[in-house]
């Protein structure tokens, strides 16, 4: 009986209906892109307040590129073997998206020559990142 208990805990855990956490489903990826576009274009977002609003045409293509690059950076050989591995992959994906978003906004400001304000605000920016969490939210993780 104890042996059965140990074996059942070592088996691959699947979500209900055979869904997996990783790789993200297409509608999840689309939700991430929509959220990135909103963040880049919204005058009230932390990034827009610091680095300026990105025009709609640039925001959409940039958001798509950011998401694709983040997915490629994390991609494994298909789905992961356990829910825990899937969660770790999803967390890494979220981190990659956030880092790429921040790097884009910084590079955009650097191209316009306003580097001094970026460097002066980096420490406050890191604090804001910790407070606000990542771009990928609970909407994106629900299958």
C-alpha positions, 0 to 999 in steps of 0.5 A: 500500500505504501509503495502504491502511494509513493509511485502515484506521487512520482507519476506525471501530473496532468491538469483536468481535461488533459490540458498542460501548462507549457507550452502556452496555448495560442489564446494565452499568447494572444492575451500576452501580446494584447497586454503588452500593447496596452502597456506600451500605449497607455499613458498611465502605465509605469513604462509610458510615464517614464519612457513615453507612449509607443505609437500604435503601429510600433506597439503592436509589432513590438509586442508580437516580437517580444512575445515570440522572442520570449517563447523561443528563449524558453521553449522546450521540446514540446510540453513539460513532463510535470505540472511543476516543470510547466509552472517553472517554464511559464514563470521563466516565460513571464520573466523573459517577456518583462525583461524584453519589454523593459529593454525595448523601452530603454533602448527606445529612449536611448535612441532619442538621446534621453539616456540620463533620465533612464539611468537616474530612474533605474533603481526606482524602476526595479522597485516598481517591477518588484511591486507590480509583478510580471506582465503575464497575469492570472488570465494568461495562465488559465487554460 
